[in-house]
């Protein structure tokens, strides 16, 4: 039975802030459809099973042993993939190089979900991704039952396409810490910016807030990944709008009241009656 | 129903019926927290929701009904809109009862996003709750605009805000109640507008599935909720300015200081609600600081000026003490005491400790019950007594007031002690390490029962006059 894995040892300052990551190539967007952002939010905090892994170097170990107390980025691929897999892995590789901290703050696992993949396939994919020599990148396969457990836990789906011989699947990167999902990303057009934000978090920056794309029409603040700052968002105007409305409503009501008073006074002037406001009941 | 004045009697009747029921719900909750009524524990959160929304709604409309009555002395609010307010409020309450009792809706009176749409209750129950708020909010918005219209029929906006006093002129004379009501109604329109936007975003999510930004929703909901409660209190204070001089035998006139303090309220009260978001670390820091500054600035000037003015009014005056004047003075005291608790809680460094404890319900129960409720029921009695001219037993009135004060403050004290000893709020049952919370709850339930007894006697005392007033066609 799968269990959560816990990471031992002291935490570094950077490790305390965990990251997660999911990416996808822009052209992979259509694979996940519009439900992707809600899937991302649904995954946060979910426990991942501590599955057994068989690595490209022939070793076997459990997921928790591979993480070795560090946060872990997991992404899925299969060797025969002619679609998103290789660009996705390359993107993760480049992003990780740019952000730094690999091995110190986190490790990366690329897990094959094709039971036809062999150790040689894993090594070939690592070579194509140009991370074969990196001790902090791992390519692995696992048993069918374990694969079902982890793909189920991370809502990662895949299905063979008889027409092409390929396997349909989303491009998912999930960040785990202490066996739980911290943050995930699925494909989206603005994924590059989101990835920068995620990597900043990975390097230990405290990012209090981030929005999932295409979800909320208005927001109070937004995170600028290029500067690492939280900026006020124009959605804050919705907090000003009620006060402006009240001011306008008051102005209009009192304007109309004054106009009506002048009319009545004019009429009273013609008839010799007292002004309205001075004859109100006391 | 005839005019606005007689509509006030209907608001009284509604309050006399609903308030005791809502008190019973409160006693039920404190009893559950004390470990009693275990078989009914499953209803704790639906009842908490009903108790919260009900209390806020009842006392908001009660204070609005009172100020409509005050305004009818000077200007002419629309009786038709007054009728709409009663019908709309009753319809809103009916929807609220349906969603709570049939749908077991339990999203709390603050219905923080996204809880209403994520709870264990059915979606129709959440929709009914939102529909209830929509009906109530729309009704109150129309009502507020009509009262403003009535004021505008006699005063210009600068006159209604007393700006001519700032330049040394005192003509036309502006009753302080008109100034306070104008300020409160303008701010009410803003608060209700925020509620409209929050509800629109809820409906948008229900209809399109597009979720909203949680931080924005929390800001909007507390802009609406906190400000409405705050303004209900100010409407209650307007009643003191209007009625207390009647018992002191001295006038209480508008002057430059009163104008400055209440105009400051109009500018600042809209920012005070930020103190509800201290725990939200995503909220921009500048708004957090603004929340603390606005909390102090919106409360202290108005409170100091009002209480100082009231003390001067009463000092060495030939006061006519009866249930009305006693409750009005006690109401000011409750406002000050509860307000002090609120100011303590609105201090960021303190709020970090107290926010999730029973200190919070302690202070808002103090200014709501010992402040607003005392002011409004004092005014209710005043209206009925003036209309009926019934002989009074002042000794009995003092006994009644004592019963209400002992019941209320004993009840509050249990909240304050619980808060000071870190008992968390919103817990239906306390674990063994918080057993002291259960003890305080039991004592609080007993004090609340005492308060309920006092209120029942008050209703009997005022009800006799209410019947005469109704039959005399106020």
Interface residues (C-beta under 8 A of the other chain):
Chain A: X38 X208 X209 X211 X215 X216 X217 X218 X219 X220 X221 X230 X232 X235 X236 X238 X239 X241 X242 X243 X245 X246 X247 X249 X250 X251 X253 X254 X256 X257 X258 X260 X261 X276 X277 X278 X280 X281 X282
Chain B: X73 X74 X75 X76 X145 X148 X149 X151 X152 X153 X154 X155 X156 X157 X160 X172 X186 X187 X189 X190 X191 X192 X193 X194 X196 X197 X201 X204 X210 X211 X212 X213 X215 X216 X219 X220 X223 X270 X281 X282 X283 X284
